[in-house]
Amino acid sequence: MKWSISVPTPSVREVRFSLPMRKLADEHVTIKRFIALIPGIVQQLNEKKGETKEFVSECVDFIRSYADRYHHSKEEDVWMNLEAPSENTMSLLKNSNQNLI
């Protein structure tokens, strides 16, 4: 099955992070890119009704495996190791996660 979905390029702000925070921020970009695909995925699903079960399963697996298990567990590790994060760091993290919604 061949899928043709255009992906809008997310806007990226230049912010300096430590290496662990940079990796998390990069993962947020990956998750945002997947979320940006959803309208195109829905359109493709509507057009290819008989060919969708495996593709939907792969999409759900990405969210469960990458976002929920892999990324969120790394986020929790970083959060637990932060010692009194600065107000600016907290603001950036909160805004970054809110932008995923």
Contacts in CASP RR format, 6 or more apart in sequence:
PFRMAT RR
TARGET T0000
AUTHOR 0000-0000-0000
METHOD contacts of the structure
MODEL  1
MKWSISVPTPSVREVRFSLPMRKLADEHVTIKRFIALIPGIVQQLNEKKG
ETKEFVSECVDFIRSYADRYHHSKEEDVWMNLEAPSENTMSLLKNSNQNL
I
1 48 0 8 1.000
1 51 0 8 1.000
1 54 0 8 1.000
1 55 0 8 1.000
3 41 0 8 1.000
3 44 0 8 1.000
3 55 0 8 1.000
4 44 0 8 1.000
5 37 0 8 1.000
5 40 0 8 1.000
5 41 0 8 1.000
5 43 0 8 1.000
5 44 0 8 1.000
6 40 0 8 1.000
7 33 0 8 1.000
7 36 0 8 1.000
7 37 0 8 1.000
8 36 0 8 1.000
10 29 0 8 1.000
10 32 0 8 1.000
10 33 0 8 1.000
10 36 0 8 1.000
12 29 0 8 1.000
15 25 0 8 1.000
15 92 0 8 1.000
17 24 0 8 1.000
17 25 0 8 1.000
20 78 0 8 1.000
21 78 0 8 1.000
21 89 0 8 1.000
23 74 0 8 1.000
24 71 0 8 1.000
24 74 0 8 1.000
24 75 0 8 1.000
24 78 0 8 1.000
25 96 0 8 1.000
27 66 0 8 1.000
27 71 0 8 1.000
27 74 0 8 1.000
28 96 0 8 1.000
28 97 0 8 1.000
28 99 0 8 1.000
28 100 0 8 1.000
30 66 0 8 1.000
31 66 0 8 1.000
31 67 0 8 1.000
31 71 0 8 1.000
31 100 0 8 1.000
32 99 0 8 1.000
32 100 0 8 1.000
34 59 0 8 1.000
34 62 0 8 1.000
34 63 0 8 1.000
35 100 0 8 1.000
41 55 0 8 1.000
41 59 0 8 1.000
44 55 0 8 1.000
45 52 0 8 1.000
45 55 0 8 1.000
45 56 0 8 1.000
82 89 0 8 1.000
85 93 0 8 1.000
END
